[in-house]
Protein backbone atom coordinates (compact mmCIF):
# COMPACT_ATOMS: atom_id res chain seq x y z
CA UNK A 1 0.00 0.00 0.00
CA UNK A 2 2.76 2.47 0.86
CA UNK A 3 4.48 1.68 -2.45
CA UNK A 4 1.33 2.70 -4.30
CA UNK A 5 1.02 5.93 -2.31
CA UNK A 6 4.66 6.84 -2.95
CA UNK A 7 4.44 6.13 -6.67
CA UNK A 8 3.09 8.26 -9.47
CA UNK A 9 -0.01 6.04 -9.65
CA UNK A 10 -1.69 8.00 -6.87
CA UNK A 11 -1.26 11.26 -8.78
CA UNK A 12 -2.41 9.58 -12.00
CA UNK A 13 -5.69 8.60 -10.33
CA UNK A 14 -6.25 12.17 -9.20
CA UNK A 15 -5.45 13.44 -12.72
CA UNK A 16 -8.08 11.09 -14.13
CA UNK A 17 -10.61 12.40 -11.60
CA UNK A 18 -9.80 15.98 -12.66
CA UNK A 19 -10.31 15.03 -16.31
CA UNK A 20 -13.68 13.47 -15.45
CA UNK A 21 -14.61 16.61 -13.53
CA UNK A 22 -13.75 18.74 -16.57
CA UNK A 23 -15.97 16.58 -18.77
CA UNK A 24 -18.79 16.82 -16.24
CA UNK A 25 -18.48 20.61 -15.96
CA UNK A 26 -18.60 21.00 -19.73
CA UNK A 27 -21.34 18.41 -20.28
CA UNK A 28 -23.71 18.58 -17.32
CA UNK A 29 -23.08 22.09 -16.04
CA UNK A 30 -22.78 23.57 -19.57
CA UNK A 31 -19.70 25.59 -18.68
CA UNK A 32 -17.60 27.01 -21.47
CA UNK A 33 -14.42 25.00 -22.07
CA UNK A 34 -12.29 28.13 -21.51
CA UNK A 35 -13.86 28.61 -18.08
CA UNK A 36 -13.22 24.98 -17.17
CA UNK A 37 -9.61 25.17 -18.34
CA UNK A 38 -8.93 28.35 -16.36
CA UNK A 39 -10.64 26.87 -13.32
CA UNK A 40 -8.86 23.51 -13.29
CA UNK A 41 -5.49 24.24 -14.92
CA UNK A 42 -3.73 25.74 -11.87
CA UNK A 43 -4.51 22.65 -9.80
CA UNK A 44 -3.60 20.41 -12.70
CA UNK A 45 -0.20 22.07 -12.98
CA UNK A 46 0.35 21.63 -9.23
CA UNK A 47 -0.54 17.95 -9.55
CA UNK A 48 1.89 17.57 -12.44
CA UNK A 49 4.59 19.21 -10.30
CA UNK A 50 3.84 16.72 -7.53
CA UNK A 51 4.02 13.87 -10.02
CA UNK A 52 7.34 15.15 -11.35
CA UNK A 53 8.67 15.36 -7.83
CA UNK A 54 7.56 11.82 -6.94
CA UNK A 55 8.99 10.52 -10.21
CA UNK A 56 12.34 12.11 -9.42
CA UNK A 57 12.35 14.58 -12.29
CA UNK A 58 14.77 17.46 -12.36
CA UNK A 59 14.14 20.52 -10.28
CA UNK A 60 13.70 22.68 -13.36
CA UNK A 61 10.60 20.73 -14.42
CA UNK A 62 9.09 21.05 -10.97
CA UNK A 63 9.89 24.75 -10.76
CA UNK A 64 8.50 25.40 -14.26
CA UNK A 65 5.22 23.66 -13.45
CA UNK A 66 4.88 25.51 -10.16
CA UNK A 67 5.70 28.84 -11.80
CA UNK A 68 3.23 28.23 -14.63
CA UNK A 69 0.37 27.62 -12.21
CA UNK A 70 0.48 31.12 -10.72
CA UNK A 71 -0.27 33.24 -13.83
CA UNK A 72 -3.03 30.83 -14.81
CA UNK A 73 -4.48 31.19 -11.32
CA UNK A 74 -4.35 34.99 -11.66
CA UNK A 75 -6.10 34.76 -15.04
CA UNK A 76 -8.84 32.65 -13.46
CA UNK A 77 -9.27 35.19 -10.64
CA UNK A 78 -9.44 38.02 -13.15
CA UNK A 79 -12.07 36.15 -15.15
CA UNK A 80 -14.14 35.45 -12.04
CA UNK A 81 -14.02 39.08 -10.93
CA UNK A 82 -14.88 40.33 -14.40
CA UNK A 83 -11.57 42.02 -15.20
CA UNK A 84 -10.91 39.84 -18.22
CA UNK A 85 -14.14 40.80 -19.98
CA UNK A 86 -15.26 44.35 -19.23
CA UNK A 87 -18.97 44.73 -18.94
CA UNK A 88 -20.77 47.37 -20.92
CA UNK A 89 -22.44 49.63 -18.40
CA UNK A 90 -25.08 52.14 -19.36
CA UNK A 91 -23.98 55.77 -19.34
CA UNK A 92 -24.86 57.69 -16.19
CA UNK A 93 -28.21 59.41 -16.29
CA UNK A 94 -28.17 63.13 -16.22
C-alpha positions as CSV (number, residue, x, y, z in Angstrom):
1,X,0.0,0.0,0.0
2,X,2.8,2.5,0.9
3,X,4.5,1.7,-2.4
4,X,1.3,2.7,-4.3
5,X,1.0,5.9,-2.3
6,X,4.7,6.8,-2.9
7,X,4.4,6.1,-6.7
8,X,3.1,8.3,-9.5
9,X,0.0,6.0,-9.6
10,X,-1.7,8.0,-6.9
11,X,-1.3,11.3,-8.8
12,X,-2.4,9.6,-12.0
13,X,-5.7,8.6,-10.3
14,X,-6.2,12.2,-9.2
15,X,-5.4,13.4,-12.7
16,X,-8.1,11.1,-14.1
17,X,-10.6,12.4,-11.6
18,X,-9.8,16.0,-12.7
19,X,-10.3,15.0,-16.3
20,X,-13.7,13.5,-15.4
21,X,-14.6,16.6,-13.5
22,X,-13.8,18.7,-16.6
23,X,-16.0,16.6,-18.8
24,X,-18.8,16.8,-16.2
25,X,-18.5,20.6,-16.0
26,X,-18.6,21.0,-19.7
27,X,-21.3,18.4,-20.3
28,X,-23.7,18.6,-17.3
29,X,-23.1,22.1,-16.0
30,X,-22.8,23.6,-19.6
31,X,-19.7,25.6,-18.7
32,X,-17.6,27.0,-21.5
33,X,-14.4,25.0,-22.1
34,X,-12.3,28.1,-21.5
35,X,-13.9,28.6,-18.1
36,X,-13.2,25.0,-17.2
37,X,-9.6,25.2,-18.3
38,X,-8.9,28.3,-16.4
39,X,-10.6,26.9,-13.3
40,X,-8.9,23.5,-13.3
41,X,-5.5,24.2,-14.9
42,X,-3.7,25.7,-11.9
43,X,-4.5,22.7,-9.8
44,X,-3.6,20.4,-12.7
45,X,-0.2,22.1,-13.0
46,X,0.3,21.6,-9.2
47,X,-0.5,17.9,-9.5
48,X,1.9,17.6,-12.4
49,X,4.6,19.2,-10.3
50,X,3.8,16.7,-7.5
51,X,4.0,13.9,-10.0
52,X,7.3,15.2,-11.4
53,X,8.7,15.4,-7.8
54,X,7.6,11.8,-6.9
55,X,9.0,10.5,-10.2
56,X,12.3,12.1,-9.4
57,X,12.3,14.6,-12.3
58,X,14.8,17.5,-12.4
59,X,14.1,20.5,-10.3
60,X,13.7,22.7,-13.4
61,X,10.6,20.7,-14.4
62,X,9.1,21.1,-11.0
63,X,9.9,24.8,-10.8
64,X,8.5,25.4,-14.3
65,X,5.2,23.7,-13.5
66,X,4.9,25.5,-10.2
67,X,5.7,28.8,-11.8
68,X,3.2,28.2,-14.6
69,X,0.4,27.6,-12.2
70,X,0.5,31.1,-10.7
71,X,-0.3,33.2,-13.8
72,X,-3.0,30.8,-14.8
73,X,-4.5,31.2,-11.3
74,X,-4.3,35.0,-11.7
75,X,-6.1,34.8,-15.0
76,X,-8.8,32.7,-13.5
77,X,-9.3,35.2,-10.6
78,X,-9.4,38.0,-13.2
79,X,-12.1,36.1,-15.1
80,X,-14.1,35.5,-12.0
81,X,-14.0,39.1,-10.9
82,X,-14.9,40.3,-14.4
83,X,-11.6,42.0,-15.2
84,X,-10.9,39.8,-18.2
85,X,-14.1,40.8,-20.0
86,X,-15.3,44.3,-19.2
87,X,-19.0,44.7,-18.9
88,X,-20.8,47.4,-20.9
89,X,-22.4,49.6,-18.4
90,X,-25.1,52.1,-19.4
91,X,-24.0,55.8,-19.3
92,X,-24.9,57.7,-16.2
93,X,-28.2,59.4,-16.3
94,X,-28.2,63.1,-16.2
